Structure formats: C-alpha cells, structure tokens
C-alpha cells in the first residue's frame, strides 16, 4: 500500500478472483513527446534501420532506468497481472459472504454428514454420525425442532460461543460418562438447549472510535412484539473530534433490555455492558424517565456512579435469578403473574403504567423480604461494594 501525499489518498491493489492468476500483461509506457524527439535526433542510424519500430527509439536498459517523476521524463509502469486492480481511496470498506471453507465442506460431505447451508446436529450436538459432535457458527439444530424452538434461532451463530462450548462439553460428558449413563433415562431432557448469555460484536471504527453491540439470545416470544417503549438514546459524541460517546438501550414489550449499543472514544468495561442485557429497565434507577426530562445529561456518567456498581458485580445476576425463584411461589406474586399473562396474550406487552399498577398489588411482606435479601447481598459482598450504606452498620 502506497501513500500519495499530494492527493491524500492511498493506492491499494486488489486481486480479482474471477481472472486466472497466471495471466500477465505489461502496461504501456508513457513516453513524453519531447523525450522521444530528443532520442530521435541523437540516433538517426537506428531510426533508418527500424523506421516503424517504436521500441527502438529508446534503449531498453535506459528505458528501464527512467522513472516517471512528473517532469516530462519517461515513465515505466510496473508489470501488473491481469487479475490485479489498483484503486486510489482514503477509506476502503469491503464486505463479503461468510461461507464454509472448501476443505471443511469436503470433509463433511465425504463423511456422509448432513449439510444444508449449516452442519445439522440434534439437541445433543450430535451429527448423523453419533460419534461426531459439533457446535459453533457452522452448525444448526435440526429442522425437526422448529415447532418447539419458541422463537429461538436454530442457527448457532446467533448465540454466545462460550456458552455453546460449555453445553457441548456437557452433552459429551453426559452421553459417555458411565457415572451418568444410567441416570439419563430418568432425567427430563429439554427439546433444545437454552442459551442465556448475550452475544455481541465489537470493532474499532475510523477516528479510533470503539464500537460494541450486545443483544439478548433469549427472546420472550416468537411473535412480533408491539413497540410500547422508545429506545433510550444518549448522543454526546462529537464526530469531528471523536470525543464523547453514543449509547442506546433497546427494550422489549415488558421492559427488559434487549440490546445495548455503544460507540465512543472512551474505553468502557465490556462486561459492564453485558450485565445490562436481560435486566429490567427499573434497575436503571428511573433513567428512562429522568433522562428525557433533562435531569440526567450524560447516561454513561450516570451509570458510572456509585449507585450502579452493584449492577456490575459478577454475582448480581445470580442474586436476581435467586430472588425471582424465591418470590414466584408467593400468593400475591402468583396473582400478579396470572393477570400479567392474560394482559399479554395479544402481544401488547406491559406498559410502564401496567407495571406501576401491578407493583401496588404486592404484599408488604413480599416487599420487605426483597429489601432484606438485597441488603444481605450487599453485606456479603461488602469488600467489593463499600460505597453502599447499610442501616445499623455504623453502630455495629
């Protein structure tokens, strides 16, 4: 890649795959008329011997030494293959279709495995050859699970690779470990593995902007959702200087965070962005109402304050899951869940007003239990969460 200081562009040579690589051609030389005339005057004998041979006008060795410098001298261009294309550009963006490698496809095909755009596996990650297991972006669950997938994608490239790897290892362990072999017939097997860890992608954009997009892999419904919440978008990014940030939270129809998108010049802890996906908007400390009202000018700074540190704790997700399991069997919560289920049958979801109404139906004992368990979580992890005030601790 060569840099041209005059036009501020870079010269990039691309290879065309549709033209054979071995075919070559030599591009024509640009010979200045004045230079040609000078050589013609200095060599009359050669001119009479080959009046129609233009190549004899310039000595071959001398011609190879001449370089185009823009001052009227002869210019000899480099030998270029027919399948090479030279472009001048400031920014080059390329894209292409990701497909299976030829050698990998031949291995799949020659071993009689089913391949239909993706390598087909069953719920235990086994191919049609039960001694061969597979998982990852090249694989897809069998179409016989389509009616039971409940909106989940059969293609594995939609899921988190680390979680898929752990589930694959578990399947191999369960099927071939003699200690668990006898228990398999008594264990209730799920039709398809459930994946909970969000998936994401990241890149460094021009002007050294950092980009992350993280989205859920566990949708709540296989039906199109009614959009009853606007995305929370905060734009403090200066495109010219590249300073600041741009962040967006997208919510589903019941208020869970479906995706988080970040772009900015400031480094962020990726795990912090991951921790938001799947949480309810109420965990954001009224951010969805305070930011539009202008009370909070900068979302990133607000989410970096001390009050939010617990959201990023590695055990906070387990705490939330444990609390949901604990309150699910309570009578008042059961009644709320029944009403919420009936209200969402038509795909309308739950608005913020609906959630506020259901919140009033909670029993005081249930609220007190949630508060006590939250305080206990902070006490247990006080070494990582010293910024929180625990009532009574100042006298302990």
C-alpha positions in Angstrom: 0.0 0.0 0.0 1.5 3.3 -1.1 0.6 6.7 0.3 0.2 9.7 -2.0 1.0 12.9 -0.2 -0.3 15.2 -2.9 -3.9 13.9 -3.1 -4.0 12.4 0.5 -5.1 9.0 -0.9 -3.7 5.5 -0.7 -3.1 3.3 -3.7 -4.5 -0.2 -3.0 -4.0 -3.3 -5.2 -6.8 -5.8 -5.1 -6.8 -9.3 -6.6 -9.8 -10.4 -8.7 -10.6 -14.0 -8.1 -12.6 -14.4 -11.4 -9.5 -14.0 -13.5 -6.7 -16.5 -13.6 -3.7 -15.5 -11.6 -1.0 -16.7 -14.1 -2.1 -14.4 -16.9 0.1 -11.2 -17.0 0.3 -8.2 -19.1 2.7 -5.3 -19.3 1.1 -1.9 -19.3 2.0 0.6 -21.9 4.7 3.1 -21.2 4.0 6.8 -21.1 6.8 8.4 -23.2 6.9 12.2 -23.4 6.9 13.6 -26.9 9.8 15.8 -26.1 11.9 13.0 -24.8 11.0 10.9 -27.8 12.1 13.7 -30.1 15.4 14.1 -28.2 16.2 10.4 -28.6 15.3 10.5 -32.3 17.7 13.4 -33.0 20.5 11.6 -31.2 20.2 8.3 -33.0 19.5 8.8 -36.8 21.1 5.5 -37.7 18.7 3.4 -35.6 15.8 5.4 -36.9 16.7 4.4 -40.5 17.2 0.8 -39.7 13.8 0.4 -38.0 11.5 3.3 -39.1 8.4 1.5 -37.9 9.8 0.0 -34.7 8.9 2.4 -31.9 10.6 0.2 -29.3 13.9 1.0 -31.0 13.6 4.7 -30.2 14.6 4.2 -26.6 17.5 1.9 -25.5 16.0 -1.0 -23.4 18.4 -0.5 -20.5 18.0 3.2 -20.5 14.2 2.8 -20.6 14.2 0.5 -17.5 16.1 3.1 -15.6 13.8 6.0 -16.4 11.2 6.8 -13.7 8.1 9.0 -14.0 8.8 12.0 -11.8 6.2 14.3 -13.3 8.9 16.5 -15.0 8.5 15.3 -18.6 10.7 12.2 -18.2 9.9 8.8 -19.4 7.7 6.7 -17.1 8.0 2.9 -16.8 5.0 1.4 -15.0 5.4 -1.8 -13.0 4.3 -5.1 -14.5 0.8 -5.8 -13.5 -1.2 -9.0 -13.5 -4.5 -9.1 -15.3 -6.3 -10.1 -12.1 -5.0 -7.1 -10.1 -6.9 -3.9 -9.8 -5.4 -0.7 -8.4 -7.5 1.9 -6.6 -6.9 5.2 -5.0 -9.0 5.9 -1.9 -8.9 7.4 1.5 -11.1 4.8 3.2 -11.8 1.3 1.8 -14.7 -0.7 3.2 -15.1 -4.3 2.0 -17.7 -6.9 2.8 -18.4 -10.5 1.7 -20.5 -13.5 2.3 -19.1 -15.8 5.0 -19.2 -19.4 3.9 -17.7 -22.8 4.8 -14.1 -23.5 3.8 -13.8 -25.8 0.9 -11.7 -28.3 2.7 -14.1 -28.4 5.7 -17.0 -28.9 3.3 -15.3 -31.8 1.6 -14.7 -33.4 5.0 -18.3 -33.0 5.9 -19.6 -34.3 2.5 -17.2 -37.2 2.2 -18.2 -38.5 5.7 -21.9 -38.5 4.8 -22.9 -35.8 7.3 -26.0 -33.7 6.6 -25.1 -30.2 5.4 -27.8 -27.7 4.4 -26.1 -24.4 4.5 -25.0 -25.4 8.0 -23.9 -28.7 9.5 -27.1 -30.2 11.0 -27.0 -31.5 14.6 -29.5 -32.8 17.1 -30.3 -31.4 20.6 -27.2 -33.1 22.0 -24.9 -31.6 19.3 -24.5 -34.9 17.5 -24.3 -35.1 13.7 -25.8 -38.0 11.8 -22.7 -39.9 12.8 -23.2 -40.2 16.5 -19.5 -40.3 17.2 -19.1 -36.8 15.7 -20.2 -33.8 17.8 -20.2 -30.2 16.5 -21.2 -26.7 17.7 -20.5 -23.2 16.6 -21.3 -20.7 13.8 -21.0 -23.5 11.2 -23.8 -25.6 12.8 -27.6 -25.6 13.0 -30.1 -27.6 15.0 -32.2 -29.9 13.0 -35.4 -28.5 11.5 -37.5 -31.1 13.4 -37.1 -28.8 16.4 -38.6 -25.8 14.6 -42.0 -26.1 16.1 -40.6 -26.4 19.6 -38.0 -23.7 19.5 -40.4 -20.9 20.6 -38.8 -18.2 18.6 -35.3 -19.2 19.3 -32.9 -19.5 16.3 -31.9 -22.9 15.2 -28.6 -21.4 13.8 -25.9 -21.4 16.4 -24.2 -18.2 15.1 -26.9 -16.3 17.0 -25.6 -17.5 20.3 -22.6 -16.9 22.6 -19.7 -19.2 21.6 -18.5 -19.7 25.2 -22.0 -20.9 26.3 -22.3 -23.2 23.3 -18.9 -24.7 24.1 -19.9 -25.5 27.7 -23.2 -27.0 26.6 -21.4 -29.2 24.0 -19.0 -30.4 26.7 -21.9 -31.2 29.0 -23.6 -33.3 26.2 -20.4 -35.3 25.6 -19.9 -35.8 29.3 -23.5 -37.0 29.9 -23.5 -39.4 27.0 -20.2 -41.0 27.6 -19.5 -40.8 31.3 -20.5 -44.2 32.9 -21.5 -42.4 36.1 -24.3 -40.5 34.4 -25.2 -43.1 31.8 -27.7 -44.8 34.0 -29.4 -41.6 35.0 -30.2 -40.3 31.5 -33.4 -42.3 31.1 -34.8 -40.8 34.3 -33.8 -37.2 33.6 -36.2 -35.0 31.8 -34.4 -33.8 28.7 -35.2 -30.4 27.2 -36.1 -30.3 23.5 -33.4 -27.8 22.7 -30.6 -26.3 24.8 -31.5 -22.8 26.2 -28.8 -20.2 25.8 -28.9 -17.2 28.2 -25.6 -15.4 27.8 -25.9 -12.4 25.4 -24.0 -12.4 22.2 -22.1 -9.4 20.8 -19.7 -7.9 18.4 -17.2 -5.1 18.6 -14.8 -3.1 16.3 -12.6 -0.1 16.1 -14.1 2.4 13.7 -12.4 5.2 11.8 -11.1 8.0 14.1 -10.4 5.4 16.7 -14.0 5.1 17.8 -14.8 2.0 19.9 -18.0 0.1 18.9 -19.9 -2.6 20.8 -23.3 -4.1 20.2 -24.6 -6.7 22.6 -28.1 -8.3 22.3 -30.1 -11.0 24.0 -30.2 -14.5 22.7 -33.4 -15.5 24.7 -36.4 -13.6 23.3 -39.6 -13.9 25.4 -41.9 -14.6 22.4 -41.8 -16.0 18.8 -44.5 -13.4 17.8 -43.7 -9.9 16.5 -43.8 -7.6 19.5 -45.7 -4.4 19.9 -43.3 -1.5 20.4 -44.6 0.2 23.6 -41.3 1.8 24.7 -39.0 4.1 22.9 -35.3 3.3 22.8 -33.2 5.2 25.3 -30.6 7.1 23.2 -27.9 9.4 24.5 -25.6 11.1 22.0 -22.7 13.1 23.4 -20.3 12.2 20.5 -18.5 14.9 18.6 -17.9 13.4 15.1 -15.2 15.9 14.2 -13.1 15.4 17.2 -14.1 11.9 18.0 -14.6 12.7 21.7 -17.6 11.7 23.8 -19.9 8.7 23.3 -23.1 7.4 21.8 -25.1 4.8 23.7 -28.5 3.2 23.1 -30.7 0.8 25.1 -33.4 -1.1 23.3 -36.3 -2.6 25.3 -38.8 -5.4 24.6 -42.5 -5.2 25.3 -42.3 -5.9 29.0 -39.3 -3.6 29.7 -36.4 -6.0 29.6 -33.2 -4.6 28.0 -32.9 -6.4 24.6 -29.7 -4.8 23.4 -27.0 -2.2 24.3 -25.1 -0.4 21.6 -22.1 1.8 22.5 -19.8 3.9 20.3 -17.2 6.4 21.6 -13.6 7.3 22.2 -13.7 6.4 25.8 -12.7 2.9 27.0 -15.5 1.0 28.7 -15.5 -2.3 30.6 -17.2 -4.7 28.2 -18.5 -6.8 31.0 -20.4 -3.8 32.3 -22.3 -3.6 29.0 -23.0 -7.3 29.0 -24.5 -7.1 32.5 -27.3 -4.8 31.3 -28.8 -7.1 28.7 -31.7 -9.0 30.2 -32.2 -6.7 33.2 -35.4 -4.8 33.5 -35.4 -1.1 32.9 -36.4 -0.5 36.5 -32.9 -1.5 37.6 -31.6 1.7 35.9 -32.8 3.9 38.7 -35.6 5.7 36.8 -33.2 6.5 34.0 -35.8 6.1 31.3 -37.9 8.9 32.7 -35.1 11.2 34.2 -33.0 11.4 31.0 -35.8 12.5 28.7 -36.8 15.1 31.3 -33.3 16.5 31.2 -32.5 15.6 34.8 -29.6 13.4 33.7 -27.5 14.9 30.9 -25.0 12.1 30.4 -26.1 8.5 30.6 -22.6 7.0 30.6 -21.5 9.1 33.6 -24.8 8.4 35.4 -24.2 4.6 35.0 -20.7 5.0 36.3 -21.7 6.5 39.6 -21.5 4.6 42.9 -25.2 3.6 43.0 -24.8 1.4 39.9 -21.7 -0.5 41.0 -23.8 -3.5 42.3 -25.2 -4.0 38.8 -21.7 -4.9 37.5 -20.9 -7.4 40.3 -20.3 -10.9 39.0 -22.8 -12.4 41.4 -25.6 -9.9 40.8 -27.2 -11.9 38.0 -27.3 -15.0 40.2 -28.8 -12.9 43.0 -31.6 -11.7 40.7 -32.3 -15.2 39.5 -32.4 -16.5 43.0 -34.9 -13.7 44.0 -37.2 -14.4 41.1 -37.3 -18.1 42.0 -38.0 -17.3 45.7 -40.9 -14.9 45.1 -42.5 -16.8 42.2 -44.4 -19.2 44.5 -45.9 -16.4 46.8 -49.6 -16.0 46.5 -49.6 -12.2 45.7 -46.9 -12.7 43.1 -48.9 -15.6 41.6 -51.9 -13.4 41.2 -49.9 -10.7 39.5 -48.3 -13.1 37.2 -51.7 -14.5 36.2 -53.0 -11.0 35.4 -49.9 -10.1 33.5 -50.1 -13.2 31.4 -53.7 -12.6 30.5 -52.8 -9.0 29.6 -50.0 -10.0 27.3 -51.8 -12.7 25.3 -52.5 -10.4 22.4 -48.8 -9.4 22.1 -49.3 -5.9 23.5 -46.8 -6.4 26.3 -46.8 -4.5 29.6 -46.5 -0.7 29.6 -44.9 1.2 32.4 -48.3 2.2 33.7 -49.3 -1.5 33.8 -46.2 -2.4 35.8 -46.8 0.5 38.3 -50.3 -0.8 38.8 -49.1 -4.4 39.5 -46.5 -3.0 41.8 -49.2 -1.8 44.1 -50.6 -5.3 44.4 -47.5 -6.6 46.1 -47.9 -7.6 49.7 -45.8 -5.6 52.2 -44.2 -8.8 53.5 -43.0 -9.6 49.9 -41.5 -6.1 49.6 -39.8 -6.4 53.0 -38.4 -9.8 52.0 -36.9 -8.4 48.8 -35.4 -5.4 50.7 -33.8 -7.7 53.3 -32.3 -10.1 50.7 -30.9 -7.1 48.8 -29.2 -5.8 52.0 -27.9 -9.2 52.7 -26.4 -9.4 49.2 -24.6 -6.1 49.8 -23.4 -7.2 53.3 -22.0 -10.4 51.9 -20.1 -8.6 49.2 -19.1 -5.5 51.2 -15.5 -6.0 50.2 -16.4 -5.1 46.6 -19.4 -2.8 47.5 -18.1 -0.5 50.2 -19.9 2.5 48.7 -23.4 1.4 49.9 -24.9 2.4 53.3 -26.2 -0.4 55.4 -28.6 0.7 58.1 -27.3 -0.1 61.6 -23.8 -0.9 60.5 -22.5 2.3 61.8 -23.3 1.1 65.3 -22.1 -2.5 64.8 
